Amino acid sequence: MERNRPELDREVPVLLVKVGHYPQSHSAVGAVRTFGRVGVPVYAMVEDRLTPTAVSRYLTGAFIRPSTGRESPEQLVAGMMALGREIGRPTVAVSTDDESAVLLAEHAGELSKHFLLPPVPAGLPRRLANKGELHSICRSAGTPTPRSCAPADRAALIAAARRWGYPVVLKNLEPFTRLSRPVVGHTTVVQDEAELLAACALADCDGEAGPSVLAQEYLPGEQAEDWFTHLCCGPGGEPRTLFTGLKLRSWPPEQGVTTRARALPNPELAALTADLCRSIGYSGVADLDWRLDLRDGRYKLVDFNPRTGAQFRLFETEDGVDVLRALHLSLTGRPVPQGAQLSRSFAVGQLDLMSTAVTAWRERRPPRDLRPRRGTERAWLCRDDLGPAVAEAARFGGRVLLHAVSSVAGRRSDRR
């Protein structure tokens, strides 16, 4: 029996908001498709007209707005206000990164003249996106989390690593700073003190402000599982829809973005997530990363991303609702159906192939699970919207070629 799918208000468009340079974003492509397929006009801020997002057949309009994250808040808000005037009607604003989530929350008073925004407490997204603040929030809320510290200087960082023992996880500490003054390129697992010092360049770890980095206890991969929850909360942190899933692979392996995942119901994890969001009053879309520590059987929160998650299209209910459609329904005053989540998988093309190959090489075994199963949501390739996959292939191939040329040039220089 086919269920009645909710009708989104097609008179209310969507703007995908971003801060920083990341043209190969499959979360933005997924957002364009999720709204475009149900007839909601969707606009996006992009770096240029040939990004995968910009060439999607479902995109209503692309605004060329390159940014670095070093701009002042006043500049960023002024740019958004100009886009609101250009669209010309109330628009749901969707954040696609931590910085845009912080911007929308902290300047909601001004931006609400043009945009529909969830009533999240103004300072909460910045605190959640700050890895050190998140640790404090978890402790206050009674939510399990790995041991973490935001060291005041390089000596404190080394001391924390020695106290816990290696490996240790390093993460950029806070939004905006991770773009303007990153300590590490991404979540990084260091195996010993030499790697710790190499990962944190001395220029970034010295100075009066100290290193903008979080050191976190490492939970061994062979004794842990990676889970995540994606949800949309209404006022007061009450979930409108909530999904749980298991991460199978990532790039780089064990410390990067999800490349293969599966949607799996997990009532215990769903309850943990809902309790946390209610306790802090979070409102809007969020993506939470959890690690199940098999040594003590507890789910431990490692990241709270107060915005759209990269793999959000893994999750959909039998009513056709995902977290972004739930947000649009909620902000336009429409009910959000409470259907069960579908059993689906998610794969990120070439990155998953790379992850599979590297893992197989490390474990000295043939690659496996290379072909996505039936019912797999692909980040890039889909029959009804081929443009983003072509654009991504061209950009990815160009990056590989440049890296190869640079490596060859470096070897020749070393021989001289």
Secondary structure, 3 states (H helix, E strand, C coil): CCCCCCCCCCCCCEEEECCCCCCCCHHHHHHHHHHHCCCCCEEEEECCCCCCCCCCCCCCEEEECCCCCCCCHHHHHHHHHHHHHHHCCCEEEEECCHHHHHHHHHCHHHHCCCEECCCCCCCHHHHHHCHHHHHHHHHHHCCCCCCEECCCCHHHHHHHHHHHCCCEEEEECCCCHHHHCCCCCCCEEECCHHHHHHHCCHHHHCCCCCCCEEEEECCCHHHEEEEEEEEEECHHHCEEEEEEEEEEEEECCCCCEEEEEEECCCHHHHHHHHHHHHHHCCCEEEEEEEEEECCCCEEEEEEEECCCCCCHHHCCECCCCCHHHHHHHHHCCCCCCCCCECCCEEECHHHHHHHHHHHHHHHCCCCCCCCCCCCEEECCCCCCCCHHHHHHHHHHHHHHHHHHHHHHHHHHHHHC
